[in-house]
Amino acid sequence: MNIREPDHLNLLCDIGELTAIVTGDSDIETFLELTTELVAEHLKAHVCSIYLFEAHSKELILKATQGLNPDAVDRIRMKPGEGLVGRCFSEDQILREGNALTSQGFKFFDNAGEESFNSFLCVPIRRGVAKIGVLTVQHKKIDHFTLFDERALKTAVTQLAGAIENARLLMALSPEKEIPYVIGAPQGIPPFIPGKSDGTGSAYGLIRPSRQNRKNMLFEPDASGIEYTEADFRAALDKTIHDLKALQEKFAASLPESASLIFTAHFMMLKDKNFTGKIQTLVSEGIPPVKAIQSLAQKYIKIFSDSPHAYLREKAVDVEDLSIRLLSNLTSSPESLGEGAIAVVRDIYPSDILKLSADGIQGIILVGGGMTSHVAILARSLDLPLIITDDPILLDLPQETRLLMDTGQGNIYINPDNDTRDLFKAKKEAETHPRDMADRTFTRDHEQIRLLANINLLSEIPLARALKSEGIGLYRTEFPFLIRTSFPSEDEQYLIYKKLFDQTGDTGVTTIRTLDAGGEKSLSHAGFANEANPLLGLRSIRFTLRYKEIFQTQIRAILRAAYGNTNVRLMFPLISSIDEFLEARQLVTDCTADLDREGIAHDPDVAVGMMVELPSVLSTINEFAQTAEFFAIGTNDFVQYMLGADRSNELVAEHYIPYHPAVCRGIAAVARAALNNEIDVSVCGEMAHDPDYIPFLIGVGIPTLSVDPKFLPRVQKTIQGISMEDCRTFADSLLKQTRVKDAAAILKNRPGI
């Protein structure tokens, strides 16, 4: 069999080409035209067309074409199910016809000019689980398109879906009336506010106005007295475009996970004749530039904010962000974007964190809002201190206020004195230098414990290596999904995973967890239902088994990226039954067979294991140990599901007890099953870096701990100070307890105190 070496392989268009047409100086219509030209060129097709679904008329409308009569744009319309295009859309499947003109389902339009084109291939355009249109290619030659053309076109559609969806939304909008906006006034400023944080370190800077206060720029009249001109507006627009391009390039280099253009919505608005084009028109008619920007921003914010769909409501934030950037560049107020500042926000999305990081923010304070774990993890991965507090006064602090964040204690100091600042400055400098670590980790009586790293972003790998991690125990793959506006394509994922394996291949095993979406990690573009109890809903492996195409895309990318690396392990999250594990593993087998058949290089022997997080697996844990190739105990979910206590819910936080007898015995049972069946077992939850629980985990036979890189020195020091014999005695004593209070008493006398 002829195997092709993996490269950018099935990327129809490379990232540079896609970036160029999305960020280029063109309007939305031209963007769509350039897209059809690019696809036609790469597929050597005579025709490429884009049809977008209009919700109001419930029609598919030709919006751009390369090769058909340009006068047919906006005139050719079809209902779902009508013609090959309508059938592709309604059935959500790729259609390929060797001679479309003789096909029974082909719909002929007199004004299209497609009489000479025979071969026909169309792919549905989707944004998550929502259908948004169809992309077609045509060729004069009969039977021109192949299976590989199908795959290439599907890849291109996945890469472009986010931008096309933003274009569709903006083209369909009709601005409405303005809405009033009122800002409250601060009532009094205390010197100190307590909060909560699970991080370490500190941050100091001038307060960056909260999202609510930043909106002030969008609603208050310009009181500067400066008469800005049309030339000033054009200069501000050019600078905004330049700044966004620079930010995108920065992220593409430093965060490969975000290489699919996190500022796509911004670029689409910059192209939109109904947004920046309308602002330009208003300014040309004599409306002051500041007022023109504010007027359009208010209308679009209201349109998006009033939508019943979560992913559309997020667009309001994009409008705010872009409009504030325009106003800041117009009025020369770059400090409003927050370089070197502390951001105070009421709510936050993963994409917001990336944009704040791009603006050079020093830290984030979340006021009165819920914080999901992926937001905390992403902030931690970007080394951005994050504190949660319920005190709303932070939202109304004057812009000249300076804040100092102590994430170790969760405290926020308002306008701290010089002595306090110097104390934290010295502490921060000490924390920036990684501790020297031994190459291997041994207990006091010379028993080896393997230390691995949990990572979320590729940027964390250098620290894991510097701290001599013996491998990657958990790579969370959800962040490339969370920080984008559409699902990443197979090839986008391939590039990320290839970099992961290339950078970690010589350090030991690299364990990659499949998509753990849903619950608190809801993807707005996935069309998740508003579940009453999302933690018990369609999440993790349930979601990927429901939407197998998403799952198979990821599995294929992992298998391809693993080619040439023998240390890759694949892990499924939230497995609840043997049936579920076998179904997921069969999909891996199927993907391997498909890649074999297509002649694409891949690793056919990746080890397949599972996260142990649900109590349901305990009664059949021995059977699991005979089926899976390794276990990783995710103690965060294991504890909350075992005890029915959401640790992020303050009302029941006291019931989240890692040392509960049921939890301890469950972990011991998993360790024993792994030992008896000679498979590897590790702990990758927060218990793995907590000195209170490390002796117990080691004592019940857990030979591997996987923790966030920054915890590696502390964990190694803890292990070096205890003996295996003491750990076993301690674990035996804890396992004998039946009451929580007795287990707590035993915990106070753990080894190493």
Summary of the structure (lengths in Angstrom):
residues: 753
radius of gyration: 27.8
end to end distance: 61.0
largest distance: 85.6
contacts: 2593
relative contact order: 0.08
helix: 47%
strand: 16%
